[in-house]
Structure formats: C-alpha cells, structure tokens
Amino acid sequence: MRLNIFWRAIIAQSALIGLALIMSLYALTQLSRLTQLGSSIVAVDTPCLNEEKALLKTFLSQIRHGEKYLALRDPAFKKAFDLAGQEFAETLQHICGLVDLTREQELTNQIRDLHGRYTAELGQAGKTEGSRTPSKAESSEGIIDRISELIRLREQAITDKTTAAHGRAAAAVAIMGRLTLGGICAALLLATLHARGMSLPLRKLAEEMRRVGKGEFTRSVSLRAPREIHELAQTFNCMTEELAQLDKLKSDFTAHVSHELRTPLTAIREGTALLLEEIPGTLTPPQREILEVVRSHSERLYHSISSILDLSKMEAEMMEYGFTACDLQALIQGSIESVDLIARKKRIGLEARAGSLPLLSLDEIRIRQVLDNLLGNALKFTPEDGRITVSTAVLENGEGAESEVRVTVTDTGEGIPEGETEKIFERFYQGSYNRKNSRQGTGLGLAIARHIVEAHGGRIWAESAPGQGAAFTFSLPVTSPDSPTREKPPIISTCNERKA
C-alpha cells in the first residue's frame, strides 16, 4: 500500500511525539521515586533521629537526677527524676510510631522493659541506704546502648536513602542522556527518510523533464514514491507519450512534404537550366535576370529540402554510411578550395594548419558535408578583413598510440551569445545574431553535422566568448581503415554551438 504525503507526515510526527512521551514518562517516574525518597527522609527519618537523640538526652538527665536523689535524698530531685521518666516514656512512645524496621521495633521494646526495670530499681534503692545497685547500672547502660544503636540504625537508613537517591539521579541522567541522543538520532533518521522519500523521486522526475525538454521522448518514469508523486509520474508518462507521437507526426509530415516538394522542384531546376542555356530560344537580359533569381532560389530551396530529408533519415537511424580509407587532410583542403572564392569576395583570409594525419575509416561525402557546414558558418559570421583557420591535432592514448584526430575551425566573428549554448544542436534553431541581422539559414547545418560526427564515433563542440570569435571542433577516432561497420553512439548535446 502506497501512503500519501499527508499520512507519511502524520506517521513521522506521531513517532516523534511518541518518543517524546516515553522520555517524559520515564523522567516523571524517576522524579517521583526521588521525591518519595526525599519525603521519607524528611517525614520519617529526620524526625525519628531527632526523637532518638532527645530520648538519649532525656534518659541521661534522668540518670543525673536519680543519682542526686540517691546521694542527697532531696524530694525535688525525685520529682525531677519522675518528670524525666515521664518525658522519656512519651518520647519512646512517639519513636515507636515512627520506626519501620524490625530491629528498631525490637530495640524500642527492650528499651521500654529496661527503663521500667531501671525505674523500679532506683525506687527500691531510694528506700534503702547506700549507693546504686549493680543491676541498676546494668539497666541504664543497656538503655544507653540500645538508644545509641537506634540512632546508628536511623543514621544508616538516612545514608542509604541519600546514596540511593544520588544513584537513581545519576542513572536517570545517564538514561535520559542516552534517550535524548537516541531520540535526536531517531528524529533525524525519520526526517531523512521522509525527505528522501519525496526528494529522490522528485529529483528523478525533474531529470526526466529536462530530458523531455531536450527532445528525448522515448523514456518513461517508474518511481517508488508517495501516492501524489506516483500519480504525477504517471501523468508525466502520459504527457511524454503524447509528445513522442506529436514529434513523430511532425517528423513524418516534414519528411513527406519535403519528399513531395523535391520532384516538382527538380523539374523547376532542370527547366530553368534549359532556359538559361537558351535551348528553346534566345533570352533577353531582363528574362535572364529573372531566371537567375529563380535558379538561385530553387537551388536554396532544394538544399533546404535535402537537409530536412537527410536529418529525418539520421534521426530515424536509417541513414547509410559508406566507410572507406580516407585522407582527411585532402578533404580539408578540398573544402577550403570550394569556399575560397566566397572568402576572397568578403576579403576573409583562409588558412589551413593541417599536419600529417593517419588514414581514417570515414564516409568521405558526409565528413566533407561537416567541413562545408562549419566553413559556411564561419564565413557567414566572420566580418570583412577577418580570418578563418582550420587546424588539426592527433591525440594519443595512455599507451602512446594514436586515439583520435581533432579538426578545429576558428573564426574571428561575433562569437556565441550567452544563454544559447544548450540550444545550438536543436534542429531549426536560429541564433539571436541570425534573427537580428536577418541572416538566411535553415538551422539544420550543425544538427546534421552532429549526427554525422557521432555516427563516426566522434563528438563535436564549440568554445567561444561573445565578441571574440568561435572555435568549432569535431573529433574522429583513429581506427583501422578496413573496419567494416561502426556502432552509432548516443546523442551528445553538451556543446557550445552556433547554428546556421
């Protein structure tokens, strides 16, 4: 059962509240026990100890009055002796109501018996002449000893209870510390699990949204997440499927229309060429001018339609490549020669810095198309009296063997505007410089170049700063020239590019 976010939050908060209640109940229990020990010491032990000390003091006073009475036979001392005995009895009775130990109860009974014997012996001694009898002395010493033992027992009880209170307080502090630490850890764990349970699927969903934003509609999202996020992911999958169908319909429509336009456009081109050759008859200068305009625009339209068809085949992975052993240096030189006349008209310098390159397994026509597109872009964006440089480099792997060849086309034009680096390889994308300066172009040249380079196992990118020109680079792996096939690598779009 997949819980929604509301119940996940309720469960997490309830667990934290339950943990806090357990800690509070434990703290209250320990405080109650400490209170009981303190109350017992204050209400029982301390009064009992004071009464026992008073009992001893009263009995010693009674002994002194008895001794004086026996020595002087003064009735006043006899009266004081009797009052002290009465006070002793009352105090002993009070102590009997406070003591709770069996040993203390035995001692109080013995003290009562001994005190009665002591009083009787002193009364008998008062009727006869002479000093106190040995039995009276033994009774008084027995009473003193037992009262002293009562005091020791009560002091020991107070000490034991105080020690127990300290021990319980220390144990409670230690346990509360562990419970607090455990509670904090549990709270952090619950908070982390709750946060991860929502953040991870949301992050994954955001990544898939970014992929859709880049035009990848073939993936679907499967998440273990709360019910609301799960429903959001299902809605996202439905949206992705609809977008994929719309994208396919758009591609099919574009390819179909382009294919249908190519046949009549071919007839227009051929007819225009026949008219310009004056096969049907002589042309007047105005007629020739009009036909030149028609031929120029038909050639441009034919090139655009061919680019659309090529890109549709590449995206459908239906483009066929003929890999053969190829001299890349000769391809670069041929591409430069093809645009040399245009560069001279714009007074743009062309320079090739191509060193010795190994033979590569390439589709010569398609790689030449990449070079033409890059040079055409450079010519379009380089002002008069600028310079375009084509350079090459061979990179080695860690074992000293050649791993790839890099070709770089550098211009001194306006550079790549900021904020457009992620959109360069999108088909039909027109850069801000194109729109601002009304520069013609279909926005397909670099998209086609990317597909071609990646089909060769390489990659293409650009480095630029606005106003400081741009450097377009593509790399090709160094493989055996007789390699029959290549696997097409995944699409890479992490380049800073400028579209034609």
C-alpha positions in Angstrom: 0.0 0.0 0.0 1.5 3.4 -1.1 0.9 6.1 1.5 0.3 9.6 0.5 2.4 12.6 1.7 -0.2 13.6 4.4 -0.1 10.2 6.2 3.7 9.9 5.8 4.0 13.2 7.7 1.4 12.1 10.3 3.2 8.9 10.9 6.6 10.6 11.2 5.3 13.2 13.6 3.4 10.6 15.6 6.6 8.6 16.0 8.5 11.7 17.3 5.6 12.6 19.6 5.5 9.0 21.0 9.3 9.1 21.6 8.9 12.4 23.4 6.1 10.9 25.6 8.2 7.9 26.5 11.1 10.1 27.6 8.7 12.3 29.6 7.1 9.4 31.3 10.5 7.9 32.3 11.6 11.3 33.6 8.4 11.7 35.7 8.8 8.1 37.1 12.3 8.8 38.2 11.4 12.2 39.7 8.5 10.5 41.6 10.9 8.0 43.1 13.4 10.7 44.1 10.5 12.6 45.6 9.4 9.6 47.6 13.0 9.0 49.0 13.3 12.7 49.9 9.9 12.7 51.6 10.7 9.6 53.5 13.9 11.2 54.8 12.2 14.5 55.7 8.9 13.0 57.1 10.2 9.9 58.9 14.0 9.5 59.2 14.9 13.0 60.3 12.1 13.3 63.0 12.9 9.8 64.2 16.6 10.6 64.5 15.8 13.8 66.4 13.4 12.0 68.8 16.0 9.2 69.4 18.7 11.8 70.3 16.2 13.6 72.5 15.4 10.2 74.1 19.0 9.7 74.9 19.4 13.2 76.3 16.2 12.8 78.5 17.5 9.5 79.9 20.9 10.9 80.7 19.1 13.8 82.5 17.0 11.3 84.4 20.1 9.4 85.4 21.7 12.6 86.8 18.5 13.4 88.8 18.4 9.9 90.2 22.0 9.9 91.3 21.5 13.3 93.0 18.3 12.0 94.7 20.2 8.9 96.0 23.0 11.0 97.2 21.0 13.9 98.9 17.6 12.3 99.4 16.1 15.6 98.2 12.4 15.2 97.1 13.0 17.8 94.5 15.4 15.6 92.7 13.0 12.7 93.0 10.3 14.8 91.4 12.7 15.9 88.6 13.6 12.2 88.1 9.9 11.3 87.7 9.2 14.1 85.3 12.2 13.0 83.2 10.9 9.4 83.3 7.5 10.6 82.1 9.1 12.6 79.3 11.2 9.5 78.4 8.1 7.3 78.1 6.3 9.8 75.9 9.3 10.2 73.6 9.7 6.5 73.4 6.1 6.1 72.5 6.5 8.6 69.7 9.5 6.8 68.4 7.6 3.5 68.3 5.1 5.2 66.0 7.9 6.3 63.6 10.2 3.2 63.4 9.6 0.8 60.5 12.4 -1.7 60.8 12.0 -5.0 62.8 15.3 -4.4 64.6 14.2 -0.9 65.7 10.9 -2.3 67.0 12.8 -4.9 69.0 15.1 -2.2 70.4 12.3 0.0 71.5 10.6 -2.9 73.3 13.9 -3.7 75.0 14.3 0.0 76.0 10.8 0.1 77.5 11.5 -3.0 79.5 14.9 -1.9 80.7 13.6 1.6 81.6 10.8 0.0 83.7 13.4 -2.1 85.5 15.7 0.9 85.9 12.9 3.0 87.5 11.9 0.1 89.8 15.4 -0.5 90.9 16.0 3.2 91.6 12.8 3.4 93.6 13.9 0.4 95.7 17.3 1.9 96.1 15.8 5.1 97.4 14.1 3.2 100.3 17.4 1.8 101.4 20.6 3.5 102.3 23.8 3.1 100.2 24.9 3.6 96.6 23.2 2.3 93.5 23.0 -1.4 92.9 24.9 -3.1 90.1 21.6 -4.2 88.4 20.5 -0.6 88.1 23.8 0.3 86.5 23.4 -2.5 84.0 19.9 -1.4 83.1 21.0 2.2 82.5 23.9 1.1 80.4 21.6 -1.3 78.4 19.2 1.6 77.7 22.0 3.8 76.6 23.5 1.1 74.3 20.1 0.4 72.7 19.3 4.1 72.2 22.7 4.5 70.6 22.1 1.6 68.3 18.7 3.1 67.3 20.5 6.3 66.4 23.1 4.4 64.3 20.4 2.5 62.5 18.4 5.6 61.6 21.6 7.4 60.5 22.5 4.4 58.4 18.9 4.4 56.9 19.3 8.1 56.0 22.7 7.5 54.5 21.4 4.5 52.5 18.4 6.5 51.2 20.6 9.5 50.3 23.0 7.2 48.4 20.1 5.5 46.7 18.7 9.0 45.7 22.1 10.0 44.3 22.4 6.7 42.4 19.0 7.0 40.9 19.5 10.6 39.9 22.8 9.7 38.2 21.2 6.7 36.5 18.3 8.8 35.4 20.6 11.5 34.0 22.6 8.8 32.1 19.5 7.1 30.7 17.9 10.5 29.8 21.1 11.4 28.0 21.0 8.2 26.0 17.3 8.6 25.4 17.8 12.2 24.2 20.6 11.2 21.9 18.7 8.3 20.6 15.6 10.5 20.2 17.6 13.0 18.2 19.1 10.3 16.0 15.7 8.7 15.5 14.2 12.1 14.7 17.0 12.8 12.2 16.5 9.3 10.7 12.8 9.8 10.3 13.2 13.3 8.9 15.8 12.0 6.4 13.7 9.0 5.3 10.7 11.3 5.0 12.6 13.9 3.0 14.4 11.3 0.8 11.1 9.6 0.1 9.9 12.8 -1.6 13.1 14.5 -2.8 14.6 11.5 -4.6 11.5 10.7 -6.8 11.0 14.5 -7.4 14.7 14.8 -8.4 14.4 11.9 -10.8 11.2 13.3 -12.2 13.0 16.7 -12.7 15.8 14.9 -14.6 13.3 13.2 -16.9 11.6 16.6 -17.5 15.0 18.0 -18.6 15.4 15.1 -21.0 12.0 15.8 -22.4 13.0 19.5 -22.7 15.9 18.3 -24.9 13.7 16.3 -27.1 14.0 12.8 -25.7 10.5 11.3 -25.6 11.3 7.6 -25.5 11.8 7.1 -21.7 9.2 6.6 -19.1 9.4 7.2 -15.3 8.8 4.4 -12.8 9.0 5.6 -9.2 8.6 4.2 -5.7 7.1 7.3 -4.1 4.1 8.7 -2.2 0.8 8.4 -4.0 0.7 12.1 -5.1 4.2 11.9 -6.7 3.4 8.5 -8.2 0.3 10.0 -9.9 2.3 12.9 -11.1 4.8 10.5 -12.6 2.0 8.6 -14.4 0.7 11.9 -15.8 4.2 12.8 -16.9 4.5 9.4 -18.7 1.2 10.1 -20.5 2.4 13.5 -21.5 5.7 12.1 -22.8 3.9 9.5 -24.9 1.7 12.3 -26.4 4.7 14.4 -27.1 6.5 11.5 -28.7 3.6 10.9 -31.0 3.4 14.6 -31.9 7.1 14.7 -32.6 6.8 11.6 -34.8 3.9 13.1 -36.6 5.8 16.4 -37.1 8.9 14.5 -38.5 6.8 12.3 -40.8 4.9 15.4 -42.0 8.1 17.3 -42.7 9.7 14.4 -44.5 6.6 13.7 -46.5 6.2 17.3 -47.6 9.9 17.6 -48.3 9.8 14.5 -50.4 6.7 15.6 -52.3 8.3 19.0 -53.0 11.6 17.6 -54.3 10.1 16.2 -57.5 8.5 19.4 -58.8 11.4 21.4 -57.6 13.7 19.2 -59.7 11.6 19.9 -62.7 11.9 23.6 -62.0 15.6 23.4 -61.7 16.0 21.5 -64.9 13.7 23.8 -66.8 15.5 26.9 -65.5 18.8 25.4 -66.6 17.5 24.6 -70.1 16.1 28.2 -70.4 19.4 29.7 -69.3 21.3 27.6 -71.9 18.9 29.2 -74.4 17.9 25.8 -75.8 14.3 27.0 -76.5 15.5 30.3 -77.9 17.4 33.5 -77.2 16.8 35.3 -73.9 16.6 39.0 -73.4 18.7 40.5 -70.5 15.6 41.0 -68.2 14.5 37.4 -68.9 17.9 36.1 -68.0 18.0 38.1 -64.8 14.6 36.7 -63.8 15.7 33.2 -64.5 18.9 33.7 -62.5 16.8 34.7 -59.5 14.6 31.6 -60.0 17.6 29.4 -60.2 19.2 30.9 -57.1 16.0 30.5 -55.0 15.3 27.0 -56.4 18.8 25.9 -55.5 18.4 27.2 -52.0 15.1 25.5 -51.6 16.5 22.3 -53.0 19.3 22.4 -50.5 16.9 23.0 -47.6 14.7 20.1 -48.6 17.7 17.8 -49.0 18.9 18.8 -45.5 15.4 18.1 -44.0 15.3 14.7 -45.6 18.8 13.9 -44.5 18.1 14.9 -40.9 14.9 12.8 -40.9 16.8 9.8 -42.0 19.5 10.4 -39.4 17.1 10.8 -36.6 15.3 7.6 -37.7 18.7 5.8 -37.8 18.1 5.0 -41.5 21.0 6.9 -43.0 23.5 4.6 -44.7 27.2 5.4 -44.4 30.0 4.1 -46.7 33.1 3.8 -44.6 36.4 3.7 -46.7 40.0 4.5 -46.1 40.2 8.3 -46.4 42.8 11.0 -46.3 41.2 13.7 -44.0 43.9 16.2 -45.0 42.8 16.1 -48.6 39.1 16.5 -47.6 40.0 19.6 -45.6 42.0 21.1 -48.5 39.1 20.4 -50.9 36.5 22.0 -48.6 38.7 25.1 -48.3 39.1 25.4 -52.0 35.4 25.2 -52.5 34.8 28.4 -50.4 37.9 30.2 -51.4 36.2 32.4 -54.0 33.5 33.5 -51.5 36.2 34.3 -48.9 38.1 36.4 -51.4 34.9 38.4 -52.2 34.5 39.2 -48.4 38.2 39.8 -48.0 38.4 37.0 -45.4 41.7 35.1 -45.0 41.6 31.3 -45.1 44.4 29.4 -43.6 44.9 25.6 -43.2 47.2 24.2 -40.5 46.8 20.5 -41.2 49.8 18.4 -40.4 50.4 14.8 -41.2 47.3 12.7 -40.4 46.7 9.0 -40.4 44.3 7.3 -42.8 40.8 7.1 -41.2 37.8 4.9 -41.9 35.2 7.5 -42.9 32.3 8.3 -45.2 34.0 10.8 -47.3 30.9 12.5 -48.6 29.4 13.0 -45.1 32.6 14.3 -43.5 33.0 16.7 -46.4 29.5 17.8 -45.6 30.5 18.5 -42.0 33.5 20.6 -43.1 31.4 22.5 -45.6 28.8 23.3 -42.9 31.5 24.5 -40.4 33.3 26.6 -43.0 30.0 28.0 -44.3 29.1 29.1 -40.7 32.5 30.7 -40.2 32.1 32.7 -43.5 28.6 33.8 -42.5 29.7 35.1 -39.1 33.1 36.5 -39.9 33.3 40.2 -41.0 35.3 41.6 -43.8 39.1 41.5 -43.3 38.6 38.7 -40.8 40.4 35.3 -40.7 39.3 31.7 -40.7 41.8 29.0 -39.6 41.4 25.2 -40.0 43.8 23.2 -37.8 44.2 19.6 -36.9 45.7 17.6 -34.0 46.4 14.0 -33.3 45.8 12.8 -29.7 47.4 9.8 -28.2 46.1 7.4 -25.5 47.9 6.4 -22.4 49.9 3.7 -24.2 51.4 6.1 -26.8 49.1 5.0 -29.6 47.0 7.4 -31.7 43.5 7.6 -30.3 41.7 10.4 -32.2 42.0 13.2 -34.7 40.6 16.6 -33.9 39.7 19.2 -36.6 39.1 22.8 -35.4 37.6 25.7 -37.4 38.3 29.0 -35.8 36.8 32.4 -36.9 37.1 36.0 -35.8 33.4 36.7 -35.8 30.9 37.7 -33.2 31.2 34.6 -31.1 28.4 32.6 -29.5 25.8 34.6 -27.4 25.4 33.6 -23.8 22.3 31.6 -23.0 22.3 29.8 -26.4 25.0 27.2 -25.8 22.4 24.5 -24.9 20.2 25.1 -27.9 22.8 25.1 -30.7 22.2 21.5 -31.9 18.4 21.7 -31.9 17.0 21.5 -35.4 15.6 24.6 -37.0 17.1 26.7 -34.2 18.1 30.2 -35.3 20.6 32.1 -33.2 19.9 35.6 -32.0 22.5 37.0 -34.4 20.7 35.4 -37.3 17.4 36.9 -36.3 18.9 40.3 -35.5 20.9 40.6 -38.7 18.3 38.8 -40.9 20.8 36.1 -42.0 19.4 33.3 -44.1 19.6 29.8 -42.9 17.5 26.7 -42.1 19.1 25.9 -38.7 19.9 22.4 -39.8 23.6 22.5 -40.8 25.1 21.9 -37.3 22.3 19.4 -36.4 23.3 17.3 -39.4 27.0 17.7 -38.6 26.4 16.4 -35.1 24.6 13.3 -36.4 27.3 12.6 -38.9 30.2 13.0 -36.5 28.5 10.9 -33.8 27.7 8.2 -36.4 31.5 8.0 -36.9 32.1 7.5 -33.2 33.2 11.1 -32.5 31.8 14.2 -31.0 31.5 17.9 -31.9 31.6 21.0 -29.7 32.5 24.7 -29.7 34.3 27.1 -27.5 33.6 30.8 -27.6 33.3 34.1 -25.9 30.9 36.8 -27.2 32.7 39.2 -29.5 35.9 37.1 -29.6 35.0 34.6 -32.3 34.3 30.9 -32.0 36.3 27.7 -32.4 34.3 24.7 -33.6 35.9 21.3 -33.1 35.0 17.8 -34.0 36.9 14.6 -33.2 37.1 11.3 -35.1 38.5 8.1 -33.6 41.6 6.6 -35.2 40.6 3.1 -36.3 41.7 0.6 -38.9 40.9 1.8 -42.4 39.3 -1.6 -43.3 36.9 -1.6 -40.3 33.6 -2.7 -42.0 31.0 -1.1 -39.6 30.6 1.2 -36.7 28.0 1.3 -33.9 26.2 4.6 -33.7 27.0 6.3 -30.4 24.3 8.0 -28.2 23.4 11.7 -29.0 25.6 14.2 -27.2 24.4 17.8 -26.8 26.9 19.3 -24.4 28.5 21.7 -26.9 28.6 25.5 -27.2 27.4 25.8 -30.8 26.1 28.4 -33.2 23.6 27.4 -35.8 23.5 28.4 -39.5 
